[in-house]
């Protein structure tokens, strides 16, 4: 039994106690209906993660406004009619000790007009080559409206029974593009200085805390680097993290990359144990300046590596995505000592429009018959 490991010790995020140090990083599941409504497949997905003893489950990015949808079959939280379906997820998860947060997001320039039904929005009209999009620079009124969208979506999350929310301020989506000097070239109060670029995120946090109270947990997924020459770097990310904590953020998940950089958060291919956790060093640098919990992630597969990260104080929680697609019961198997490493090979074939599923596992099943 591995229950003596520090990985199975509880930790508090704000007022909520997480039963262990494992987090399921937000993963778009391609399982919602076309209008963003929750489906039975999603309820089953999250129930299995809770049954598999994942301490904190973070949902895939839920769009706060129809103009902010990033891809087909994405979960929506843009209207009160979404609450009933979202409640089915939390009810299934809360039959187990696991906690669950809803990730709130707006695609910004990383979508297509045929998906969002409009000209994609961004802080500045900077062409996005991956999506072949020339976004519309947002007006003051549109920025204010999006701030309110995030605040109201957090209310819906709470009413649906989620234990907290995560703001997606990473990977080049709208909030990420506001804090990046590469994508935000505004000259007004929403751009220029770090304070101005971060203003939209700060006002969202302030609005959520004012509406729902300081006791409702709010964490942030933050880019440590955009991997672009003129983009966000680790030094600015550290300063941003300190401001976010001072404004009431209860935790920070450290990631990096955006579509245009050609280098996102899910790097393809397995790495040797000494190279697991490719965002952990950045998390450690940020954690050194904070008192709130910090999540470490980046291709982590080995139990011993996870344990070492927590024991050495480089992060407080371990976030994983792809391993849970292959094996939702991974943490239970770690706890019982059945396995010491995830079988995920980081092939990235699990992401598809039919719904996330491990391609290698499906191949193995077909071979048996």
ZAKOL-161091 format. One record per residue (C-alpha): residue in one letter; z, y negated, x. Coordinates in steps of 0.001 Angstrom, whole numbers, plus 524288, in hexadecimal, padded with zeros to 5 digits. Example, Ala and Ser with C-alpha at 12.3 -4.5 7.8 and 13.67 -1.06 7.14 Angstrom:
a81E78811948300C
s81BE48042483566
! end
This chain:
x800008000080000
x7FC7E7F25E804A9
x805977EAA87FBCF
x80DC67E63380775
x8024D7DE2580C63
x802F77CF6280B5B
x7F6527D06A803A0
x7FE1D7D5BB7F82F
x808367CAE17F832
x807777C0D47ED36
x803E77B2977EF10
x804957A6D47E62F
x7F91679DF37E343
x7FF5B7927B7DC99
x807E77982B7D1F6
x800C87A52A7D124
x804F67B0F97D90B
x7F9FD7B9797DE54
x7FEA77C79F7E013
x7F7C07C9BE7ED15
x7EF437C2B27F727
x7E20F7C7727F257
x7D8C17BE7E7EB02
x7CBC87C1997E4F3
x7C34D7B6197E8F0
x7BB1C7AFF47DE35
x7AED57B80F7DC41
x7A3E67B4FD7D2B4
x7A2737C1A67CB0C
x795B77BF347C36E
x79C4C7C5697B79E
x79E597BA547ADEE
x795507B8567A26A
x78A277AE967A336
x792A87A3D179D82
x79DE17A69F7A6C4
x7A62F7AE8179D4F
x7AEE57B93B7A2B6
x7AA1C7C73A7A0F3
x7B0F57D45A7A078
x7AB837D7717ADF5
x7B3077CBED7B377
x7BF8F7CFA97AC8B
x7BE627DD517B263
x7BB4A7D7AE7BFE0
x7C7947CF5C7C069
x7D0207D9BD7BA26
x7CC4E7E3597C4DD
x7CF7A7D96A7CF80
x7DD027D7987C99B
x7DEAE7E6357C7F1
x7DACD7E77A7D635
x7E6567DEA47D9E0
x7DF2A7D2807DE9F
x7E9EC7C8487DF6E
x7E1D57BC607DBBB
x7D4BB7BD5D7D4FB
x7CBEA7B16D7D555
x7C09B7B1E37CBDC
x7B2A27AE877CF40
x7AF4B7A0257CE3F
x7AFB079BC27C008
x7A723790157BCEF
x7AE08784657B6FC
x7A1AF77E8C7B11C
x7948E784AF7AD55
x78DF877B9A7B738
x7965E782237C18E
x792377903B7BF8A
x78DD8796277CC67
x787987A2E57C859
x784F27ABE47BCCA
x78FE17B3797B65A
x79A527AA8A7BBF9
x7A73B7A8C97B4E5
x7A91479C067AD90
x7B544793FA7AB0E
x7AE3B787D97A60E
x7B2B778886797F0
x7BE8A78C8179007
x7B6827979378A49
x7B76379E19797BE
x7C62979FA0796B6
x7C64D7AB9578DFA
x7BDD47B3A779716
x7C4FE7AF367A340
x7D1C67B32E79CB7
x7CCF97C13A79C48
x7CC577C12E7AB29
x7DA297BC1E7AD12
x7DFB57C54F7A2DC
x7D9D37D1057A9E6
x7DEB17CC737B73C
x7EC687C92D7B2C2
x7EF007D7447AF08
x7F1307D8AE7BDA6
x7F8EE7D0B97C7C3
x7EC9F7C9D37CCA1
x7EAA37BB3E7CA9F
x7DD707B5107C794
x7D7BA7A77E7CA13
x7CB257A20C7C45A
x7C21779BB07CE38
x7BC2778F087C912
x7AF0278A917CE25
x7A2F3782317CC54
x796727864F7D338
x792017789C7D6AA
x7851F7794A7DE16
x785DF7880C7E02F
x77F1078C197D3AD
x771C578AA97CD60
x76D42782947C1AA
x7693478F0D7BA77
x77726794187BBEE
x77F14787EA7B8CA
x77527781C37AF8C
x77545774C57B6A1
x772E976E1D7C391
x77E0E773367CC0E
x788A7769437CF2D
x78DF7765617DC79
x7955A75A447E2FF
x7889C7562C7E98D
x77A5F759BD7E76D
x7795D762837F36E
x76ECD76CEA7F255
x773C277AF87F205
x7699A783BF7F8A3
x76F44790EA7F4A2
x76E6278DE17E624
x762FE784737E822
x76A4D77A1B7E082
x76A6B76B5B7E16C
x77734768607DA5D
x77AA875C5F7D299
x784BD7533E7D894
x79013752BF7CF23
x793C3746257C857
x7A1E2741837C78C
x7A229746057B961
x79D34753897BCF6
x7A778754DF7C7A3
x7B235750F17BE28
x7ACF775AAB7B43A
x7AD1D765CE7BE2C
x7BB157627A7C207
x7BEE8763F07B3CB
x7B721770A47B2DA
x7BF6B776957BDAA
x7CC0E771B57B7A3
x7C8DA776E67AA12
x7C426783D17AFB5
x7D14A785757B66A
x7D7BA7836B7A929
x7CF2B78E097A370
x7D2E4796FF7AEB2
x7E147795037ABF0
x7DF6D796F879D53
x7D8057A38A7A04C
x7E3E07A8917A7BE
x7DF9E7A6E97B5DB
x7EAB27A5937BF9F
x7E3DC79A747C6BF
x7D6A9794D77CA7A
x7CEC5793787D6E1
x7C5DB787D67D94A
x7B95978BEA7E01F
x7B7D1781B97EADE
x7AFBC78A6E7F3BD
x7A2507906A7F610
x79A537845E7F2C1
x79D48783937E43E
x79FCE7765E7DDFB
x7AD99773857E2D1
x7AA14778E97F02A
x79E227700D7F09E
x7A6A67643D7EDB0
x7AF9E7668B7F953
x7A465769898029C
x79EB875DE180A0C
x791B17650A80A3D
x78FF9765A97FB87
x797EB7599F7F7DF
x7911474D677FCBF
x7965A743FB7F2AF
x79AAF736397F634
x7A41C734317EAE4
x7B20A738C67E859
x7AD55746F17E745
x7A75C747A27F4EA
x7A8327434C802FD
x7B61874517807AB
x7BD25751FF806A1
x7C63A74C0E7FC75
x7BAB9747ED7F415
x7B396754E57F56D
x7BFED75C1E7F174
x7C2EB752F47E623
x7BCA875B857DBA1
x7C4D7767587DFB4
x7D15375F627E07A
x7CF3A759B17D2E6
x7CCA7767377CD5C
x7D95276C637D343
x7E0EA7609E7CE6C
x7DB23762297C0D8
x7DE39770A87C012
x7EC3076EC07C4AB
x7EE37763887BB2C
x7E8D976B557AFB8
x7EEB0778B57B28E
x7FA907754B7BAB3
x7FD6F777307C914
x80254784F87C690
x7F4CA78A287C306
x7EF3A78FA57CFC8
x7E2DF789BD7D556
x7DC8778E627E1D9
x7D04A789CE7E8D1
x7C557791467EF6C
x7C13D7887A7FAAB
x7B653788B98049B
x7BB2F7888C8128B
x7AD3D7859E816C1
x7A02A783CD81006
x799337898681BFD
x7903A77DC481C01
x78F79773D18273A
x792927686381E41
x79B7176FF081525
x7A9F7771EF813A4
x7B140776E381FA4
x7BE9E77CC9821F3
x7C4F17700182638
x7C197769628195D
x7C541775A5811D2
x7D2E677512817A8
x7D468766FF81332
x7CF3376A91805B5
x7D8BE775E6804B2
x7E43D76D05807B5
x7E0107638D7FD08
x7DE2676E8C7F344
x7EBE27738D7F5C3
x7F184765E87F422
x7EA77764C27E70A
x7F068771597E1DE
x7E7B877CAA7E607
x7EFF2789157E648
x7E7667910A7EF84
x7DB05790B17F77E
x7D08179B0D7F966
x7C89879818805A1
x7BA2979B81805D7
x7AD7E7954080A73
x79ED2793AE80994
x794E478FBE7FF64
x787A0794AA7FAF5
x77FC378AD4802D5
x7869F78EA880F6E
x781FF79C9D80DD7
x78FD47A0DF81098
x799037A2EB8054D
x7A6027A9B7803F1
x7A1007B7B0802A0
x79B757BACC81006
x7933F7C71381029
x796ED7D2B781886
x7A37C7D8F781D41
x7AAF17D32F8289F
x7B4067D97C8327F
x7C2607D7EA82F3F
x7C4217CCD6838FF
x7B9C67C504831B1
x7BEB87C760823E5
x7C3547BB2181CFE
x7B8FB7B17E8216E
x7BF7C7A657819FF
x7CD657A9D781DF4
x7CDB37A14E82A25
x7CA1379596821BE
x7D4567998F817CA
x7DE6679A23822B8
x7DAF978C7182767
x7DC5A7873B81993
x7E8BD78F07816C7
x7EF49788E0822A4
x7EED677BD181B85
x7F3417808480E19
x7FF027864180749
x7F79878C5F7FBCB
x7F20679A437FC74
x7E4E479BCF80347
x7DB487A6E0800B7
x7D3C47AD3580BE2
x7C6AC7B3B9809C1
x7B9C37B7A580FDC
x7B55C7C5C981093
x7C3167CB6E811D3
x7C2CB7DA2780FF9
x7CDDC7E06A817F3
x7DBE97E18081340
x7E0F77DF9082111
x7D93D7D2E482270
x7DE5D7CDE58156B
x7EC3F7D11481961
x7EAB47CA4D8267C
x7E5467BDE582034
x7F1397BCA081775
x7FB287C0C5821C8
x7F5D27B6F082BA0
x7F65A7AC1C8217A
x7E7CC7A957821A8
x7E7277AA0A812CE
x7F0217AD1880774
x7E6C97B5217FF20
x7DABD7BD66801D1
x7CEC27BA987F96B
x7C4087C4987F7A9
x7B83B7C5947EED5
x7AE5F7D02D7F1F0
x7B8627DB0F7F4CB
x7BD457D9CB7E6C8
x7AF817DB597E182
x7AEDA7E8957E81D
x7BCEA7EC707E578
x7C5677E5147DB8E
x7D0AA7EE5C7DECC
x7D0747EACF7ED3E
x7DE1C7E4EE7EDBD
x7E4487F09E7E726
x7DDCB7F94F7F156
x7E2FA7F09A7FC32
x7F0A47F1557F667
x7F09D800277F58F
x7EADD801808031A
x7DECB808737FDE1
x7D5CA7FFAA805D6
x7D72C7F5E4810F2
x7CA527EEAE80F82
x7C11D7EAB4804AE
x7B4A97F2AA803DD
x7ACBA7E662800E9
x7A1C07E4B780ADF
x79EBB7D6818074F
x7908F7D96F803DE
x790C27CF077F930
x788B47D79A7F01E
x793A67D6EB7E616
x78F567C9A77E0E5
x785017CB137D658
x781857C60F7C8E0
x7853C7D2E37C264
x793637D0DB7C655
x79A807D29C7D32F
x79B2B7E0AB7D7AE
x79BB97E7AA7E4BA
x78DD77EC007E7CE
x7925B7F59A7F22F
x79C197FBF17E8F7
x791A07FD4C7DE88
x7889D803657E8A7
x7933380D247EC50
x79531810D07DE14
x7869E813197DC13
x7862E81BB37E83B
x790A6824887E286
x78868828107D6A8
! end
